[in-house]
Amino acid sequence: MKNQEIRRLTEKHVAHTYARFPIALVRGKGSRVWDADGKEYLDFVAGIAVNSLGHSHPAVVRALEQQARRLIHVSNLYHIAPQSELARDLCRHSFADKVFFCNSGAEANEAAIKLARRYGGEWLGGKYEILSTHNSFHGRTLATLTATGQEKVRAGYDPLPAGFRQVPYNNLKAMEEAIDEKITVAILVEPIQGEGGVIVPEKGYLQGLRELCDKRGLLLIFDEVQVGVGRTGKLFAYEHFGVEPDIMTLAKALGGGLPLGAMLAKEEAARSFVPGAHASTFGGNPLACSVGRAVLKALLQGGVLKNCVKMGRLLFNGLQRLKERFPFVREVRGKGLILGMELDRDGSKIVEDCLQAGMLINCTAHKVLRFLPSLTVSKKDLDRGLTILEKVLARQ
Ligand SMILES: Cc1ncc(COP(=O)(O)O)c(C=O)c1O
């Protein structure tokens, strides 16, 4: 089937929740993808921070094939070896003592919210409220869209669940003033906002939140669904800031392309999850967890994080040079290989022109071009991407 036929089928039979580009991607290798008409693209979207090892990475393919031959799925009524091993690996390399597995970022945040509420009910006299931030993104379930600080994500879903409030990001005073002694149980933030426009908080913000939580007896929850698992050049984004959360959520890159989410927690909070308190049929499935283990191993042993830091610096410098050349570029920001280029205008035309020119990028928060290449991207591909972008920007 060609692009047009696939597009016709999608439009006829798939729910219209996405405004899609008019191509169907059917094959990928490393940082390249091909559409159904055979056109090649440089992929700087990577499934929105999912395909961090590039497409069809041999370690991912090997783990998938081997596990598929052995055992694809069993119920969480039984112990699952790849799940136990992945949980051990995640705890070994993070602040956490326990992991709950699920299938997506929204579910990981849903688990974090449920755990915080149970903890508040059990140990804090019934506190339940979650404070999050404007511009944040935490998912599309009813609870996570209510925690999300973007009106457009919530529109049409009233009545929303009670117990959520947002304050401006990067503003410690606003957070402190918002805490309600009687009901607030946790603060939920992204260490770097992704969908909100690649916003890196000021120095001291996350430390300040940690101190606030310690002082007021609240749980600190970091949503690392987009920026965790190597994206920023460290395994977890919080490592850049010298603070640890009580709970952290992961998904996207963790499964190397398979649906895999995780909520990690310190023992103190985790003990509020007891048998029957929460569950997921597919969560921690042998196939997804085997691939998750391969992803972690490649990140920790394969020089991938080093490449991310090095290529991130090159891409940042390249984007910065374009900022100097084009006055409509306002700012370049980010960490590792999550970089944003803020424009003084809507970025959708530039994204379309890049697609025409053979390069996939994305625009978020209307004006921020977001660059999320695979963490294994080569200098050659980065240079090629920058050349395409420069040509496209010159035409604006
Ligand atoms: C920070 C953050 N949290 C949660 C989510 C939701 O993840 P999912 O789409 O896997 O439910 C996203 C998705 O973009 C995200 O960026």
The ligand as an SDF file (V2000), in Angstrom:
LIG
                    3D

 16 16  0  0  0  0  0  0  0  0999 V2000
    6.0140   14.4090   30.6040 C   0  0  0  0  0  0  0  0  0  0  0  0
    4.9740   13.4750   30.0670 C   0  0  0  0  0  0  0  0  0  0  0  0
    4.1970   12.7990   30.9180 N   0  0  0  0  0  0  0  0  0  0  0  0
    3.2640   11.9450   30.4870 C   0  0  0  0  0  0  0  0  0  0  0  0
    3.0430   11.7420   29.1370 C   0  0  0  0  0  0  0  0  0  0  0  0
    1.9900   10.7800   28.6880 C   0  0  0  0  0  0  0  0  0  0  0  0
    2.5790    9.6420   28.1710 O   0  0  0  0  0  0  0  0  0  0  0  0
    1.7240    8.6020   27.2880 P   0  0  0  0  0  0  0  0  0  0  0  0
    1.3800    9.2890   26.0140 O   0  0  0  0  0  0  0  0  0  0  0  0
    2.6420    7.4380   27.1090 O   0  0  0  0  0  0  0  0  0  0  0  0
    0.5100    8.2560   28.0810 O   0  0  0  0  0  0  0  0  0  0  0  0
    3.8400   12.4260   28.2170 C   0  0  0  0  0  0  0  0  0  0  0  0
    3.6140   12.2530   26.7670 C   0  0  0  0  0  0  0  0  0  0  0  0
    4.0240   13.0360   25.9520 O   0  0  0  0  0  0  0  0  0  0  0  0
    4.8290   13.3180   28.6850 C   0  0  0  0  0  0  0  0  0  0  0  0
    5.5980   14.0080   27.8330 O   0  0  0  0  0  0  0  0  0  0  0  0
  1  2  1  0
  2  3  1  0
  2 15  2  0
  3  4  2  0
  4  5  1  0
  5  6  1  0
  5 12  2  0
  6  7  1  0
  7  8  1  0
  8  9  2  0
  8 10  1  0
  8 11  1  0
 12 13  1  0
 12 15  1  0
 13 14  2  0
 15 16  1  0
M  END
$$$$
